[in-house]
Amino acid sequence: MSTQDTVRLPRAGGGTYAHTPRTDAAPQPSPGAPFTSRTVFSAAHVVADPYADVSPDGPAAVDWDATLAFRRHLWSHGLGVAEAMDTAQRGMGLDWAGAAELIRRSAAEAKAAGGRIACGAGTDQLAVPATLSQVRDAYEEQLALVESVGAQAILMASRALAAAAATPDDYLETYGHLLRQAAEPVILHWLGPMFDPTLEGYWGSADLDAATETFLEVIAAHPDKVDGIKVSLLDADREIALRRRLPDGVRCYTGDDFNYPELIAGDDRGFSHALLGVFDPLGPLAAEAVRILDTGDTKGFRELLDPTVELSRHLFQAPTRYYKTGVVLLAWLAGHQSHFTMVGGLQSARSLPHLARAYELADGLGLFPDPSLAASRMRALLTVHGVPQ
């Protein structure tokens, strides 16, 4: 076997081992009919401009053509796009000015493509600490922009609110004010501290049971203004218990990248819709799985999606907030962009053995339309980092 038939991957403790890539891509799902049983969003990454002369703490330089092309890829498979969320490195390389431009461009692209889009509205134009009044004003500014471009709003968890709020009532008043102003029903986002440590104690308590009560109180007071909730706590039992307490008509969108197949499949008392970062690399496969579920074939849905969980848990392992690095690596290996560069220099946030394992798992799943391209690019990355091929 020639060296070009294998990729030598690094072991975490030292040394290397040979991985034999797939020679033929797994059948790539083709676009199909719109989903009927679930509403599904993929949170999408941004593509950096590799030629920009920028520093890690400077404004993001985005390759807009490649970024929008990736969104068209997701829409072509029937997925909605959740824009300017943490997957797009919101608050980790992409500032509010960059996010605002991303929202404007993606919303216009969604109209042209006939794709569904929801966009994150937060408070990241603020410095922390800020007052509750400043938090409210910042949310209002971002909500107004999202609504002005015709996108659905996702009210993101706010670092500034987490720092400014002294009691659960501060959350009730802030969110109540925003929901009364919202022109259309929004999605509320509960992002756990594993995704952003500054959000510890969100909804007014580090006790998740107490925080849940405050969260549900917000929804109960304004059910007509809440389309759904996105829960990103990586706790399947807690999500199931929470969705069973939602008012009629309020959806639960799972953001659990560890347990999504079982949560989307559901049980005899309900199910979760989806708004997931892992559906960025899994887009076509995830879309095919949901179409199988649309036929009532839960077993077929699980058989297709369950094998992807090992990859997802690897990408989202602690520190979870750096999962974006693996997501962008897989986009590069799959041919969706020409380079492995990220805004804020975040391509350096995961170890080489971590990235190598992500490649190996994705290759095994048949995620790469051109396995030889993926292998060639992975060899190049490894060679640059001193792993002989």
N, C-alpha and C positions, 0 to 999 in steps of 0.2 A: 504494500500500500504506500503510495507516495505521500509526501508531506502535505501536498495540496488536497489530499483526500481527508485530512483530519485537521482539527484545530487544537493546538495545545493550550489547555486552560490551566490557570494557576490554582493551587490549593491554598486554603486559608492559612495553613500552618507551614507553608513552604513546599517547593516542588511543583511539578506540573503533571497533567494526565491528558491523554488523547481523547478528544471527542470526535466522533464521526458524524458529520452533519447529514441531514436528510439529503437525498439526491434528487427527489421530486417533491415539490410542494404539495401539501395536502390540498384537496379541492377547495378553492376559494369561493365562499358564498357570494352569490350575485344579488344585486338589489331585488327586492320583492315588494309585495303589497304592504300597505301601512299596517302597523300593529293594531290589534283589536282588543286584546285582553289586558295590556299593561301600557302605561306611559313610561318611556325610557329616554333618559338623557345621558349623554356622555359628557363629563367635564373634560374640556380639551386643553392641551398644552399650547404654549406659544413657541414659535421657532425664532431663535436669535439670529441676528445678522452677523455672520462670522467675520466679515470684513470691517466691522465697526471698531474704531480705536476707542474703547471705553474701559473704565475701571469697574471692579465688582460693585462698588457702592455708588456708581453714577447712574443716570437715567438709562432705562433699558433701550437697547437698539434692536428692533424687531424686523425680521424679514417678513413683510406683510404678504407678499405673494405666496410664500410657502405656508404661512400661518393660515391664510384663508383657503388655500387649496386643501389643507387637512380637514377643515370644517366641511368643505364640499364632499370630501370622501365620507365623512360620518353621515351627512344628510343623504348621500346617495344610497346608503343602506337602511334608511328609515329612522335613524336615531335622531333625537333632538340634541342640540348642543347647549350645555350649561357653560356660559361664557364668563370670563373674568373671575373665575373662582380660584381656590387655592391650587388647583392643578395647573393653572396658567401662571403660577408663581406670584400670585397676588400677595403682596407683603413680604415676598422672598425674592426680590429682584425686579418685580413689576410694580411701579408706584401708581398713584391714582391718575396722573396725567397719561401714562401709558395705558392703564386700564380703560380710561375714558375713550381714548382713540380706538382701542380694541373693540369696545362695545359699539361705537359708531360704525366701524368698518364691518364688523361681523353681522350687525343687525341689517345693514344694507345688503350684504351678501345673502343673508337668510331670505330676504324678500325676493331677491333675484332667483334664488334656487328653490324657493317654495319650502324652505326648511323651518323647523320649529326651533326657537331660541328663547332661553331665559338667561338673564344676566345678573351678576352679583352687584348689590348695592350695599356699601359699607361706610366706613368712616376713616379710611386710610389716608385721607388728605390731612388729618389732624396729627399733631405731635402729642405724645402722651407725657405728662398728664393733661387732661382737658376737663372742662366742666360739663355737666349734664346738658346744659343749654347748647354748648358747642357740639356735643355729640349729636343732639337732635338736629341741629342745623346741617351738620355734615351728612347725616343720613338723608335729609330732605334734598340736598343738592344732588346726591347720587341717584336717589329714587326718581327725581325729576328727569335726569338725563336718560335713565333706562326707559322710562315711560315715553319720553319725547321721541325715541327712535322706534317705538312700536314693539318693544320686547317685554316679556314677562319679567317681573322683578323677583329676585331672590334676596331677602333681607339676611345678609351675612352676619355672623357673630362678630362683634366689635371689640378689638383690644382696648380701645379708648373707653367704651362703656364698662368693660370688665374692671378697668382701673378706677373709674369714676363712681360706679354704683356702690352705695353703702348698704342697701337693703334690697330685698326682692321687689318692694314697691317701686324702686327706681327703674327696674326692668318693665314692670307692668305699665308705668306711666309713659316710658319712652316708646315701647312697642305699641301701646294703645294709641298714642299720638300719631305714629307713622301709619298704622293700619286705618285709622279714620281718614287719613289723607290719600291713601292709595287709590288710584283710579280703578284698578282691577285687582282681583285676588292675587296674592303673592305667595311665594314659598318661604317659609321660615327655616333657617338653618341652625341646627345645634351641632357645632363642631367641637369635638372633645379635645382635651388638652394633649392627647397623643399626637394630634395634628398641629396644635399650636399651644405650647405650654403657657402662654400668657392668658389663655382662656380658662384656666383653672378656676372653679367656683362660679362659672357662668350661670345665669338665672338666679344668682343671689346666694348660692350655697355650694360648698364642696360635697355635701351629702346629695347624691344623685336622686334619691327619693324625694327630698325636699325640692330640689331643682326641678324635677319633673312636675310637681304640683304647680309651681309658678308658671312653667311653660304651658301646661294645660289650661291654666287660668287665663293666660293671654289669648289662647285660641278660643276658649269658651265665650269670652267677651266679644269676639269679632269673627264668628265662624263664616260669615259671608265675605270676609276679606282675606281668608286663608284658603288658598287652593290646596296646600299640602305642607308637610314638614319633611325636611331632609335630616335624617338622624345619622350622625357620624360618630358613634361611640364605640364601635367594634364589640358590641355586646348584643347578641341575637335575642336572648331572653328578654332583656330590657326593651329592645325595639318592639318585640311582639306584644309585650304587656302594654306598651305605650300606644301602639296602633289600635289595640282593642278598646282604648278609651277615647279615641278621637270622635268628634261629632260626625254625624252622617254627612257625607259629601267632602270631608277633608281627607286627602290622600296622605299616606305615608310613603315617602320616597327613601328607600334604603340607601345609605351612604356607607354601609358596612362592607368593606373590601375583603373581609375575612369570611363572611357567611352569606354572601349574596344569593347563591343558588337556592338555598332553603327558604330564604326570606321572600324572594320573588315568587317561588313556587307556591308558598303559603300553605294554609291548612283549611280545615272546614269552618274556621272562624275568620278567615280573611287572608290578605296577602299584602306585600309591599310592592309598590312601583319602584323605579330605579333612577338614581342620579349618582353615578359612580365614576371615579377617576380611573378605575381599572378598565372601564369600557372604552378608554382611549386606545390602548393597544389591542383590546379584544373586540373592537367595534364590529367587524363583519361576522365573526363567530357568535358574538352575543346577539346580534340581530337575527341570525338564523335560529338560535336557540329560542328566542322569544316567539318567532313565527311558528315553531313547533309547539310551544306552549299555547299559542292562539288556537290550535286545533284541539286542545284538551289533552294533549299527550304530555303529561307531567313527567312521566318516566323518561321519555325521549329528551325532554328539556334538560333534565338532570344529567342524563348520560352524556350530553354534549358539553354542558357547562361545568359540571363537577370537576373534571380533570384540570380546569384552569385555576382552581383555588390554590394549588401549591405555588404556582407562579405569582398569584396575587399576594399571598401571604409573604412570599419572599420579597416582593417589591415594597410592601408596606410594613416590613419588620421595623422594629425600633432602631433608631429614632424615626418614627413613621413620617414625620414632615418632609423627609428627604426622598420620599417615594418618587417625586417628579424626575429625579435623575434616571432611574430605571425606565420610566415611561418614555423619556426622550431618547434614551439609548435604543429602545425597541423601535421607535419611529424611524430613527436613522437606519437601523439594520433592515427594516422593512422597505426602505426606499422612499419614505415619505418626505425626507429632507436630505440634503447633500452633506451634512456634517453633524458631528456630535459636540455642539457648543450650546451653552445655555445662558440666558440672561443672568447677570450676577455671578457668573463663573460657577454655577451650581453643578456643572458636569464633574466637579471634583468632590462632590459631597458623599459619594459612595466609594467603597473600596473596589479594587480591581477584581478580587475573588467574588464579590457580590455581583458585579456587572457580568462576570463570566457565567455565573450560575443563572442569572436572568436570561442570558443568551441561550444557554443549554436547555432550560425549561421551555422557552418560547419556541426554539427549534423543534423540540420534541412534540409540541402541540401543533406544529405546522402553521405557525402564524406568519411566516415569511413568504410572500408571494414568489420570491426568487431566493431559494436557500443558498445558492452559490454566491450571490451578491452579499447576503448576510454573513456568510463564512469569510469572504474576502475582507469585508469591512472589519469584522471582529479580529481577524489576524492582524490587520494593520494597526488597530488600537492596541492590541497586546504587544506587538513589536515595538511600538513607540514607548511603551511602558516597561520594556526590558524583558519581555517573555519571548524567547526564541521560538520561531515557528519552523 
